[in-house]
Amino acid sequence: MICHWEKIDGFRTLNELERFITWIEGQIQVGNAYEVPVDCRYAGEMMPERWFVCKDCQSKWRLVFPDPGYFSGLFCLVEGEK
């Protein structure tokens, strides 16, 4: 099954990140997703990170929070996932 979530290559503003967090937490509330423990961090312990699973296709996604001035964050499939 194909996942309908899309990769986000960076958040331009804090507001954009907050809107995304509101959306993903809404997906959890309505039962379309669930959060799982982070298994292997994108950048070690340097940046906060959360992992989510799409209930439709069981693909695992990571949200890596921005580090202003250095990294704009991202939301993408965990490497090795479908």
Contact map, one row per residue, 1 for C-alpha under 8 A:
1110000000000000000000000000000000000000000000000000000110000000000000000000000000
1111000000000000000000000000000000000000000000000000000010000000000000000000000000
1111100000000000000000000000000000000000000000000000010110100000000000000000000000
0111110000000000000000000000000000000000000000000000000000000000000000000000000000
0011111000000000000000000000000000000000000000000000000000000000000000000000000000
0001111100000000000000000000000000000000000000000000000000000000000000000001000000
0000111110000000000000000000000000000000000000000000000000000000000000000111100000
0000011111100000000000000000000000000000000000000000000000000000000000000111000000
0000001111100000000000000000000000000000000000000000000000000000000000011111000000
0000000111110000000000000000000000000000000000000000000000000000010000111110000000
0000000111111101100000000000000000000000000000000000000000000000010000011100000000
0000000001111101100000000000000000000000000000000000000000000000000000010000000000
0000000000111111100000000000000000000000000000000000000000000000000000000000000000
0000000000111111110000000000000000000000000000000000000000000000000000000000000000
0000000000001111111000000000000000000000000000000000000000000000000000000000000000
0000000000111111111100000000000000000000000000000000000000000000000000000000000000
0000000000111111111110000000000000000000000000000000000000000000000000000000000000
0000000000000111111111000000000000000000000000000000000000000000000000000000000000
0000000000000011111111100000000000000000000000000000000000000000000000000000000000
0000000000000001111111110000000000000000000000000000000000000000000000000000000000
0000000000000000111111111000000000000000000000000000000000000000000000000000000000
0000000000000000011111111100000000000000000000000000000000000000000000000000000000
0000000000000000001111111110000000000000000000000000000000000000000000000000000000
0000000000000000000111111111000010000000000000000000000000000000000000000000000000
0000000000000000000011111111100000000000000000000000000000000000000000000000000000
0000000000000000000001111111110000000000000000000000000000000000000000000000000000
0000000000000000000000111111111111000000000000000000000000000000000000000000000000
0000000000000000000000011111111111100000000000000000000000000000000000000000000000
0000000000000000000000001111111100000000000000000000000000000000000000000000000000
0000000000000000000000000111111110000000000000000000000000000000000000000000000000
0000000000000000000000000011111111000000000000000000001000000000000000000000000000
0000000000000000000000000011111111000000000000000000011100000000000000000000000000
0000000000000000000000010011011111100000000000000001111000000000000000000000000000
0000000000000000000000000011001111110000000000000001111000000000000000000000000000
0000000000000000000000000001000011111000000000000111100000000000000000000000000000
0000000000000000000000000000000001111100000000000111100000000000000000000000000000
0000000000000000000000000000000000111110000000000110000000000000000000000000000000
0000000000000000000000000000000000011111100000001110000000000000000000000000000000
0000000000000000000000000000000000001111100000000000000000000000000000000000000000
0000000000000000000000000000000000000111110100000000000000000000000000000000000000
0000000000000000000000000000000000000111111110001000000000000000000000000000000000
0000000000000000000000000000000000000001111100001000000000000001000000000000000000
0000000000000000000000000000000000000000111111100000000000000000000000000000000000
0000000000000000000000000000000000000001111111100000000000000000000000000000000000
0000000000000000000000000000000000000000101111110000000000000000000000000000000000
0000000000000000000000000000000000000000001111110000000000000000000000000000000000
0000000000000000000000000000000000000000001111111000000000000001111000000000000000
0000000000000000000000000000000000000000000011111100000000000001100000000000000000
0000000000000000000000000000000000000100110000111110000000000111100000000000000000
0000000000000000000000000000000000111100000000011111000000000111000000000000000000
0000000000000000000000000000000000111100000000001111100000011110000000000000000000
0000000000000000000000000000000011110000000000000111110000011110000000000000000000
0000000000000000000000000000000011110000000000000011111001111000000000000000000000
0010000000000000000000000000000111000000000000000001111111111000000000000000000000
0000000000000000000000000000001111000000000000000000111111100000000000000000000000
1010000000000000000000000000000100000000000000000000011111000000000000000000000000
1110000000000000000000000000000000000000000000000000011111100000000000000000000000
0000000000000000000000000000000000000000000000000000111111110000000000000000000000
0010000000000000000000000000000000000000000000000000111011111000000000000000100011
0000000000000000000000000000000000000000000000000011110001111100000000000000110010
0000000000000000000000000000000000000000000000000011110000111110000000000011110000
0000000000000000000000000000000000000000000000001111000000011111000000000111110000
0000000000000000000000000000000000000000000000001111000000001111100000001111000000
0000000000000000000000000000000000000000010000111100000000000111110000001110000000
0000000000000000000000000000000000000000000000111000000000000011111000011100000000
0000000001100000000000000000000000000000000000100000000000000001111101111100000000
0000000000000000000000000000000000000000000000100000000000000000111111111000000000
0000000000000000000000000000000000000000000000000000000000000000011111110000000000
0000000000000000000000000000000000000000000000000000000000000000001111110000000000
0000000000000000000000000000000000000000000000000000000000000000011111110000000000
0000000001000000000000000000000000000000000000000000000000000000011111111000000000
0000000011110000000000000000000000000000000000000000000000000000111111111100000000
0000000011100000000000000000000000000000000000000000000000000011111000111110000000
0000001111100000000000000000000000000000000000000000000000000111110000011111000000
0000001111000000000000000000000000000000000000000000000000001111000000001111100000
0000011110000000000000000000000000000000000000000000000000001110000000000111110000
0000001000000000000000000000000000000000000000000000000000111100000000000011111011
0000000000000000000000000000000000000000000000000000000000011100000000000001111110
0000000000000000000000000000000000000000000000000000000000000000000000000000111110
0000000000000000000000000000000000000000000000000000000000000000000000000000011111
0000000000000000000000000000000000000000000000000000000000110000000000000000111111
0000000000000000000000000000000000000000000000000000000000100000000000000000100111
